[in-house]
Amino acid sequence: MSESNHNLLTEELKTFEERVAPQKDKEGKYAVVHGSDVLGFFNDYEDAMRAAYKTYGLEPFLVKQVSSAPDIAHYTRDLVFA
């Protein structure tokens, strides 16, 4: 993985955690983050994506739902049972 790909969205994720996630009044809305800027909050994912593409074009940005529930990742092995 190249260095630029490894750092992709690192700043956006940090901004989200520091400036967006604590805003409990935005629970359930979708935030658009570009670098250290928060474009805004939207009621649905489609509106957030539309605004992000209109504003940032093909530049990297983050669209993430504001939620007090922790992000949970599930990992599994590919198992084959005979």
C-alpha positions in Angstrom: 0.0 0.0 0.0 1.4 3.4 -0.9 2.0 6.1 1.7 -0.7 8.3 0.1 -3.3 5.5 0.2 -2.4 4.6 3.7 -3.1 8.2 4.9 -6.2 8.6 2.8 -9.0 10.0 5.0 -6.8 10.0 8.2 -7.4 13.8 8.7 -11.1 13.4 7.9 -11.5 10.6 10.4 -9.7 12.6 13.1 -11.9 15.7 12.4 -15.0 13.5 12.6 -14.0 12.0 16.0 -13.0 15.4 17.5 -15.5 17.8 16.0 -18.5 15.8 14.8 -19.0 12.7 17.0 -19.4 14.8 20.2 -22.4 16.6 18.8 -25.2 14.5 20.2 -27.8 16.8 18.8 -26.8 15.6 15.3 -27.4 11.9 16.1 -28.6 10.0 13.1 -27.6 12.7 10.5 -24.8 12.2 8.0 -21.8 14.5 8.2 -19.6 15.5 5.3 -15.9 16.1 6.2 -13.1 17.2 3.9 -9.8 17.6 5.6 -10.4 19.6 8.8 -13.6 21.2 7.4 -17.1 20.0 8.1 -19.4 20.8 5.2 -22.6 20.1 7.1 -25.1 17.6 8.3 -27.7 15.9 6.2 -30.8 13.9 6.9 -29.9 11.1 4.5 -26.8 9.6 2.9 -27.9 10.5 -0.7 -28.2 14.2 0.2 -24.8 14.1 1.9 -23.1 12.5 -1.1 -24.8 14.9 -3.5 -23.5 17.9 -1.5 -20.0 16.4 -1.1 -19.6 15.7 -4.9 -21.0 19.1 -5.8 -18.6 20.8 -3.4 -15.4 18.7 -3.6 -15.8 16.8 -6.9 -13.3 13.9 -7.0 -11.3 15.1 -4.1 -11.3 12.7 -1.1 -14.1 13.3 1.5 -15.8 11.4 4.3 -19.5 10.8 4.7 -20.4 9.2 8.0 -23.5 8.9 10.1 -23.3 10.5 13.5 -24.0 7.8 16.1 -23.3 7.2 19.7 -23.1 3.4 19.0 -19.5 2.3 18.6 -18.3 1.1 15.2 -18.1 -2.6 15.2 -16.1 -4.6 12.7 -16.6 -8.4 12.2 -13.8 -10.5 10.8 -14.1 -14.1 9.8 -11.9 -16.6 8.0 -13.0 -18.2 4.8 -13.8 -21.7 6.1 -14.8 -24.5 3.9 -16.6 -27.4 5.4 -16.7 -30.7 3.5 
